[in-house]
Amino acid sequence: VQLVESGGGLVQPGGSLRLSCVASGFTFSNYAMHWYYQAPGKERTSLATITSTGGGTEYADSVKGRFTISRDNAKNTLYLQMNSLKPEDTAVYYCHGPFESWGQGTQVTVSS
C-alpha cells in the first residue's frame, strides 16, 4: 500500500491550493479516504473524510465551506481543494487510507 501526496507549497492568505494523493497497492474504490493535517507543535488531526464512492463527505468545523475533498476512482486519486486559505492552515497535510496507510505528507504554508 502506498500513498503519495503532492500539491503543497507557499500561498498568500486568501489564496488556493489543490492537494493530490495517488494511491496504489489496494483497490482504491473500495475504501473511504481521509485528509489529516499537523500544525507545528500540534497533534495530527482529522480534516476531511470521503466515502468510497465519493457520495458522502465530512469536514472539521475549521474548514467547512473552504475546503472540498473529492476523489477520482478511475485515477486512484484523492484530492483536497483548499480555498480562502488562512495562516492558521499552515501545516503538513497527509492522506490516510486503509490498513493504517499514510502518505509522506506535503507542506502547506500560508503567509504573506
N, C-alpha and C positions, 0 to 999 in steps of 0.2 A: 504494500500500500504506500503510495506516495502522493503528497500534496505540495504543489509549488505555487507560491503566491508571486504576484508582480503588480506593478502599477503605483507603488508608493512614491513619495517624493516630497519636495518643499512646495507649499502653496500659500498664497496670501489669505488672510481672513476673508470669508465670503466666497472663496473660490470652490472649485470642484475637483474631484479625482474619481477615477473608477479603478477599483482593485479587481484582479482576476485570480482565480485559484484553479489550476489544472490538476485533475485527479487521475490516478492510474492505479492498477492493481486490484481493483474491485469493481463491481457493477454499480456505477455511479447512480444510475437512475433508480436504484432500489432503496436509497438511503436519504434521510434528512441530512442537511448540512448546516453548518454554523459559522458565523464570524465571531471572533473574540478580539478584544484589544487589551493591551497592557501599557498603561501610562507609567512614566518614570516613577519608581518608588512605590508603585501600587500593584495590587494583585491582578492577575489575568481575569477579565470579566466578560461575560456573555454580552454580545451586542445585537445579534440578529440570528434568526433561525428560519429555514425554509423546508417545507415538506419535500418528499421525494419527487412528486410531480410538479412542484412549484405552485400548487394551488393554495397553499397556506403559508403565511409568514407571521413572525412575531419580532418585536423590537424592544430594546431597552428604552425607557422613557426619555433618556437623554438624547436619543437620535430620531425619535418618531417625527415624521414629516420632513426630515432632512436626508436620511439615508434610505436606500432601497436595495434589498437583497433579491437576487434573481439567479436563475441557472439556465444553462443550455445543455440538456441531457445528451443531445446528439454530439456535442463537443466535449462532454465530460468536464464542463467548466462552471464554476461558481463565480458570481460577481457581487461586488458591493459598490453601488453608485453613491458617492458622498457629495452632497451639495451644502451650500451655506456653512462651510467649514469654520470652526472656531478654534482659537488657540488651545482650548482645553480638549480638543480632539487629538492633539499630538500624542502619538502612541505607536507602538508596534502592533500591527494588525495580523491576526492569524486565522487561517481557516482550519476547521476541525470537522473530522468525519468519523466514520465507523471504526471500530477496532482500536479506539483511542489514538487515532491518527491525527497528526498536527503538521502543518506546514512549517517552514523555517521562519516565517514572519516577514513583513515588509514595513519599513518605517514610513510613517506619515508625520510630517512636521508642518504645523500651521503657524506661520509667523510673517510679520511684515518686515 
